[in-house]
Amino acid sequence: MKWNLITHELRQNRRGFYSCLSVTLIFIVLLLGKADAFVNNPQMEQLIEGMPEGLLKAFGIQVESFQTFEGYMATQVFPYFIVILSSFAAAWAAGSIAKERDRGTGEYLFTLPYSRSSIFWSKVAAHLMYMTMVFLCGTALLFVLAQSSGQVVRLGDMLRLLLAGYLLVLSFMGISYGFTSWVTSDRTAVSIGAGIAVIAFLLNLLSGSSDLMQKISTISPYRMFDTLEIVKGSGLTAYGWIVTLGLYAAGTVAGVVTLKRRDLG
């Protein structure tokens, strides 16, 4: 990795970083801003209990998730926080090499006295920095709003939940690194990367709608962690750790190996 290559990549994705940060923080404020209307609200619980069982099952709505602040955050805030961040992070990763080819800057970049692997890992480092910065800002805002909500909040459970989210974002970045050298259009790469994150979220959201969807949704990384169980005191499963970090490691390795062997002309 080279610092000048890292700063080059940071500059290229600066607009996307500010967009991601703004959208993430706004969504957190909007979603947590209505927490008082849902958490420990008997009328809301009665309303949910009165909904058709099939509808509740289809969208994974559980009454108990509205009985604590952590449950509300795990089911109504956390998923959208992570899918937004995953979409942007996956788009950055997918466009790593694709944007250089699309913009015609690849010929110059790959003639510099740096190895292809050094260029690739510098891009990975830059993306990880931006993703982590947005994640930490979002996490800080979540804790501030949680402390000011007047609700009883178990910080340890929240930290475990957020750690699961960080691992999920890494997995989508890894998947996107795996194919960045295979596409020539930045727009196509970004669409595929963000699309994978969104589709995986929708599969998880609709996993209870039918037996078929239940089976199909098993391919979604979001299924690696049960967010409601995590905030109820359950730890992160070894299976979840292995799969999410495995996807990130395998994707980045596949990405750098492909870049070293592929003709980018």
KAKAHU-V26223 format. One record per backbone hydrogen bond with DSSP energy under -1.0 kcal/mol. CO is the residue of the C=O (numbers start at 1). NH is the residue of the N-H. Records with the same first field share a line. If there is no record, write none. Layout:
BEGIN
CO = NH + NH
END
This chain:
BEGIN
2 = 6
3 = 7
4 = 8
5 = 9
6 = 10
7 = 11
8 = 12
9 = 13
11 = 14
13 = 17
14 = 18
15 = 19
16 = 20
17 = 21
18 = 22
19 = 23
20 = 24
21 = 25
22 = 26
23 = 27
24 = 28
25 = 29
26 = 30
27 = 31
28 = 32
29 = 33
32 = 35
35 = 38 + 39
38 = 41
41 = 45
42 = 46
43 = 47
44 = 48
45 = 49
46 = 50
48 = 51
52 = 56
53 = 57
54 = 58
55 = 59
56 = 61
62 = 65
63 = 66
64 = 67
66 = 40
68 = 72
69 = 73
70 = 74
71 = 75
72 = 76
73 = 77 + 78
77 = 81
78 = 82
79 = 83
80 = 84
81 = 85
82 = 86
83 = 87
84 = 88
85 = 89
86 = 90
87 = 91
88 = 92
89 = 93
90 = 94
91 = 95
93 = 96
95 = 99
97 = 101
98 = 102
99 = 103
100 = 105 + 106
105 = 109
106 = 110
108 = 111
109 = 112
112 = 114
115 = 119
116 = 120
117 = 121
118 = 122
119 = 123
120 = 124
121 = 125
122 = 126
123 = 127
124 = 128
125 = 129
126 = 130
127 = 131
128 = 132
129 = 133
130 = 134
131 = 135
132 = 136
133 = 137
134 = 138
135 = 139
136 = 140
137 = 141
138 = 142
139 = 143
140 = 144
141 = 145
142 = 146
143 = 147
144 = 148
154 = 158
155 = 159
156 = 160
157 = 161
158 = 162
159 = 163
160 = 164
161 = 165
162 = 166
163 = 167
164 = 168
165 = 169
166 = 170
167 = 171
168 = 172
169 = 173
170 = 174
171 = 175
172 = 176
173 = 177
174 = 178
179 = 182
185 = 189
186 = 190
187 = 191
188 = 192
189 = 193
190 = 194
191 = 195
192 = 196
193 = 197
194 = 198
195 = 199
196 = 200
197 = 201
198 = 202
199 = 203
200 = 204
201 = 205
202 = 206
204 = 207
206 = 209
210 = 214
211 = 215
212 = 216
213 = 217
215 = 218
216 = 219
217 = 220
220 = 223
221 = 224
226 = 230
227 = 231
229 = 234
230 = 233
237 = 241
238 = 242
239 = 243
240 = 244
241 = 245
242 = 246
243 = 247
244 = 248
245 = 249
246 = 250
247 = 251
248 = 252
249 = 253
250 = 254
251 = 255
252 = 256
253 = 257
254 = 258
255 = 259
256 = 260
257 = 261
258 = 262
END
